[in-house]
Amino acid sequence: MWTLSIIGKRRKQRTVPVSGATIGALRAHWNDRGRDFDAPRADGPLVAPQWIPGTRAALDRHDVNAQDVPYTVDALGRLVRMAVQRLSAQTAALADFSADDLVQLANTSAHAFRHTFGTRAVAREMPTDVVQAILGHASLQTTSIYVRAERRRMLEAAARYYDEDEL
């Protein structure tokens, strides 16, 4: 299991586990940038732009002569929003989406990945204190939001099951 040390809110450092799939994606990204993720003393940002668009706004934000400049938090947020907009423009890709799915897609942000992790971790019965530590919540009460969300999902699924059973 890989781990990553990060600095979260209130400048607190914590160590979080990183999935094998994520490490595979990082290796591929580093390879695309001409870097070896597994090299001894490999350094550089985990994620960095591979090219800078020639627009004035992009050129103002980036030093085009700098190599391996990391994404900022704001830039990652913009990247997610742009990807969602591009996906939303592809109507064929959205054919199987429900109205609720489309609303959820429109509201997707980089922070939503964090919520998805918390919800899935609770659904897969990861201990709540472990979810709390990974997410960096100071209070277990904050983490319990995911427990309540999972409980609500369970009750909704059971209600649908019983409604179908009565037909």
Long-range contacts (C-beta under 8 A, 24 or more apart in sequence): 4-46, 8-136, 9-136, 12-136, 14-133, 14-136, 16-134, 17-134, 33-68, 35-68, 44-68, 45-69, 45-70, 45-71, 46-70, 47-71, 47-76, 49-75, 73-110, 76-110, 77-109, 77-110, 77-111, 79-110, 80-108, 80-109, 80-110, 81-109, 84-108, 115-146, 118-143, 118-145, 118-146, 119-146, 119-149, 119-150, 121-146, 122-146, 122-147, 122-149, 122-150, 123-150, 123-153
